[in-house]
Amino acid sequence: MTYETKRHEVHRRKPGRFWYYSAITGFVLTFLLLCYLDEAKPILDPVEHILNLLEQNYAEQWSKKYTAETHLAGTNYGLVEWTRDKFEEYGWKTTIDTYDVYMSHPESNSLNLLDSDGQVVYSASLKEDEISEDPSTRGNDTVPTFLSYAANGNVTAQYVYANYGRMEDFALLKKLGVDVNDKIVIVRYGKIFRGLNVKFAQDEGAVGVLIYSDPGDDLGLTPANGYKQYPHGPARQDSSIQRGSVQFLGGVGAAPGDPTTPGYASKGDVPRVDPHASIGKIPVLPISYREVTPILEKLNDKGPMGPRDWMGELVGFNYNIGPSDGNLLNMYSNQTFNITPIWNVYAEIEGKRKDEVIIIGNHRDAWIKGGAGDPNSGSAALIEVARALGDLKKAGYQFKRTIILQSFDGEEYGLLGSTEFGEYQAQDLKRKVIAYFNMDAAVEGRHLRLGASPILNRLLRKVASWVPYPDGRGLSLYDHFLEESGDRISNLGSGSDYTVFLEHLGIPSADIGFRPGRGDGIYHYHSNYDSFWWMSNFGDKGFVFHNAAAKYLSLLALELSRKKLLDFSVEDYTCALVSYFSQIEAKIPHEWLQLPISHHTARKLRKSKDKNDRFVLDASQSVFGSYQFRKESLDHRSKHHKHQVQHKHRHTPTLGKILDKTRHSLQELSSRAALFDDETTLLQEQYDKRKQLHVFDRIWLLIKIANRNLVLKYFERNFLYHRGLHKRPWFKHIVFASGRYTGYAGQTWPGIGEAVEDGDIKRTVKWLDIAKHAAKRAHFALDYYG
């Protein structure tokens, strides 16, 4: 082809390109104009509508329905259909989503105390008392006491008392010369997740674990202090037994969800692995404090005494550690392990912006027939939320953003339903979901407790001020929260369905509920006594706190949906980052600060940055992200070239310098965030007065708002790391994770903190650098759209 021919071809293509770009420009302008024209004024006050509607309180009716039948995970499909039907009744589009997961169900168990000749001197029934006043405790349809995922086995051995069964408790046993190898370990509930009791005991060579609830953890509400037991008073029923899962959850090497499909969904014909990275290999039984007392009494005067904080309040037990001398325990546990279907139920009201989604979730499965607090207070409130928001839609209100309600199955076993859903829909969720609000046990007491990603804190406080606190004093929920909790919103760990959203996917999450506190009776967690009768007479008379929970969650979803700009506080988030970092910084040994960092380590860190940038982009799939990555890559290459040129002239960096740079990056981010929030507030004010603007100014305002919403929507994703935490790759968030040795309790800046705990200097440097780079990436996003 000659030059003239080529030139002719070029000219021939130009009209095509012209019409192509014209079409794109026309589409964009049309879209913006439609956005402008679509801002119709609401025909009613949606906040007032919800509060008025929920003055009619049906929570008691829904609670009675959910607690009338057993609904262990993977059972009672009728309750699945009933939940779906209620959502549809209130105008929601519904889906039932099935996963096939590895689960265990109880068959039989026994526990016998033997003398030195092997004769049985005491047998524990491992059952809870039937109570005439409480119908849920009577009959043959209650769930047996068991701990899911406990291994099958029949073991006979000496036993020892190990306090809460924490890492530090086992370390003290070693120091005291008490060997738990080939012994059964007896621990009390508290401080850490029960699955980690099993992991730590198994790692020390124990052959079985027995777990009980000690009245010493009941804050003085005990018969010894004059309080009557349930059902005649607020004290714990002494036959109460806490069921539960002994999956390792957030422990080292473990992950939530189906233990045979770690990191991917149990849907369809998928490969399955050995589950024992996340579940134990020894039998475990739960027991009441009444039935464990005769066993522990045999340890009196045997072995050393633990420190004062090992002492509970069992009458007749001196809290000697043992081991038992002259007595053995025979423990037998038998469960069936199968791949079993579980069912999540979803309900959706589609908003104008389909790619901006708010989720409210709770699980439906319970360890017992009742489960009035956990989870059915949340289930009842979720139906009320569906009724309130559904009625608002019916009244003609148009939601700006899509709202989804989710009733998960299998949470109690190890966050199965939510985790499998999160893994299956990971890309779609990371691209669309703005926030996740979790209820779980919405009402266990009368005291509001909040845990959240700090970006949601301002929203949580604001909406709490709109809802009356139901004690007749004229206070709002926020007034009460300020009075009782000092305005403290805690960080999140694990133990409920928010885990996959925040710690795996980087979606801002909150956990909301009324918990026991001053003046409340003992909540019988995972026991037959968590019943409708207990809730009606002790937990929430009149179901007024259920009603408050429904109002609060409905208004949170509404407020986050109706504002043009996302109602997030980046300043709250970044201030929390600096505060968390200061706490971690104080734990770094002073002698580490002058240690040099090799150039080889520095090169490895640079390579890791690029890979993680790509992962963060994939997590958001946003326009600003792709530009951000290109710019940062260019900046990185130019800086890298400059460093190569000056390589001979620069000094070797130290850990202290990296620490200073990380702190400085976080402080700069926090300062920029305060200005960013002020600018966001100004944009919202301009939007509220948009009718005073010229039409082109309005369109330009909408462009700026759309860009800013992108930054807000994906801001949390900046703090994901593609490889996950050390030996816990499922946990991708670098700021929030469950504690590897606690399970439930949250840990902030876990990568740095764990490296310091382990005395690993190289890993500390790595995680400091990851934190610094995440802060710079987030700072860039704020600058580019500020």
C-alpha positions, 0 to 999 in steps of 0.5 A: 500500500502506497503512502497516498493510499494509507492517507486515503484510508486514514481520512476514510476512517475519520468520520467513523471515529467522529460519530463514535466519540459523538455518540459517547459524548451524547450518551454522557450528556443525556445521562447527566441530564436525566440525572438532573431531571430525575431529582423529584421532591419526595411526596412524603417525609420518609423518616416520619412515615417509618417511625409512624408505621412502626408504632404498630409493633409486630415483633412479638408475633414474628418472634413467636413464629421463629421460636416455635420450631427447631431450626438448626442450620440446614434444617426446617426448609418451611421456615426458609419459605415462610421468611421468603413469603413475608418479604414478598408480602411486603413488596420485596423481590426475593431469592433463595440461594443454596450452598452445599456445606460440610456440617456435623449434627449430634447423635449421642454423647456421654461423660463419666467420672471414674475411680482408680479401678475404672468404676463409674462414680458419677455420670453427667446427664449433659441435659438441661432441666425442663422448666414448667413455666417455659414451653420451649424447654419441654418435650422431645423436640429440643436440640441435644447439647453438642459442639459442632465440628467436635471430632468423634471419639471415646477417650479416657484420661486424667484431667486438668483445669486450664482457666479460659484455655487461652494461649497464656493459660497454657503457657502458665501451665507449662511454667507450673510444670503441669503437662496436658499431653494425653489429658482432658482439659476442662476450661470455662467459657469466656475471653476467647472463642471456644474453637480456639480453646480446642485448637490450643488444647489440641496443639498441647497434646490434649485428647479432649476438652470439656467447656462449662460456664462459671458463675464467677463470670456472671458479674455477681448475679448468682445464687450465692449473692441472693439472686434466684435462678431462672425462671424465678429470678435473673441468675443463670439456671445452673443446668444451662449449657452453652452449645456452639461451634468449635471451628477455629474461625480466625485462628492461625491457618484457619478461615470462616466458612465451609472448612472444605472450601476455604476461600471459594464457595461451596456451590456446585461440583467444587473440589474439597480439601481436608477440613482439619486446618479449621476444625479439631481432631479431638472430642469436645463436650459442653457441660453445665456448671452444676454437672461439672462441679462434682468433677472439678471437686476431685481436683481439690488439693491436687496440683498447684493453684493458679493465680487469682484471676483463675478463680471462679465462683463454683461452690465446693471447688478450690480451683486447683489445677490438677492433674486428677490423681486417682480419678479419670474422665471418660468422654464420648462424642458421636456426630454425623458429618455430611455435605448438607444444603443450607439456604440463604433468603434475600429480599431486594428493593431496587433503587435508581442506582442499581450499582449502589447497594446497602445490605442489612443482614442477620442469620436465621439458624439457632442451636436450640428450639427457641433462640429468641435472642440469638438470632430471632430478635434480629430475625423478627426485627428484619421482618419489621424492617421489610414491612417498614421499607416495603410500605414506604415503597408502596406509598410511592417513595423512590429509593435512590439506592438499592436495599437488600435484606439477607437472612443467612443460614449456617452462621452458628457453625462458622459464618457459613451462609454469609461467607459462602455468599461473599466468596461466590459473589465477591466481585459483584459485592466489591463493585456495588455494595456501599455498606453492610449492617448486621443485627444478629442477636438484636436484643439480648438486653437493654443497652445499645452497643455499636461496632463499626468501620469508623467511616460509618460512625457519624451516620450511626450517631446521627440516626440514633438521635432520631429514634426514641429510647424505650424507657419513658424518659424521653431520651433518644437512642443516642442519648442513652448510648452516650450515657451508657457507653460514653459514645464509644463505637468499638472496632469489629473482630469476628463471630458474626456475618459482617466478617466476610463483608469487612475483613475479606471484601473491604466493605464498610460494616456495622454490628448493632444490637442491645446487649445485657448490662446494668440491671439486666438478667443473665442472658442464657447464650446458646441455651434452651433458656434463650426462649420466647418465654425468657424474652417475654418475661426477662429480656424484652417485655413488650418487645419494645427494644425489638421495635427500637432495633427495627426503627434504627435499622430502617432509618440507617438504610433510608438515610444512607440511601436518600442522600445524594452524597454518601454519608460517610466520614473519611475524617473519622476513619483516618483519625481512627487509623492514626489512633490505632497506629499509635497503640501499635507503635508503642509496642515496638521495641525501642532497640528495633528502631536503629536496625538497618533494612537491606536493599533487597528487602526494599526491592521486594516491597516495591514489587509487592506494592504494584501487585497490591495496587492491581488487587485494590483496583480489581476490588473497586473496578472504578474509573478513578482507580484505573487512573490512580494506578497508572499515575502511581505506576508512573510516579513509582517508575520515575522515583525508582529510576531516581533511586537507582541513580542516587543508589550509591549516595543514599543511606541505608534505611532503618526500621525507625525511619520506615516507622516515621514515614508510615506515621507521617503518611497516616497523619497527612491522610488524616489532615487531608480527610478533614478537608475532604469531609468539609468539601463533601458537606459543601457539595451536599449543601450546593446540591440541596440549593441546586435550583438556584444554579444555572443548568450547566452549573448543575450538571457540573455539580453532578459530575463532581458529586459522582466522582466524590461518591466513587472515592467514598464508595471504595475508600475502605477497599484501599486497605485490602492486601492481596495476599492477606494476613500472615498465615491467615490469607483469607483475611484481606483487610490490613486494619481490621481482623479478628484476633488470631488468639481470641477469635471474637475480639477485634485486632487493629493493624493486625499485620504489624501487631502480629509481627511485633508479637512474634518478634519478626523484624522483617515482617514488621517492616513489610507491614509498615510499608504496606500500611504506608502505601495504603495511606498514600493510595487513599491520599491520592484518591482524596487529592485527585477528587478533592 
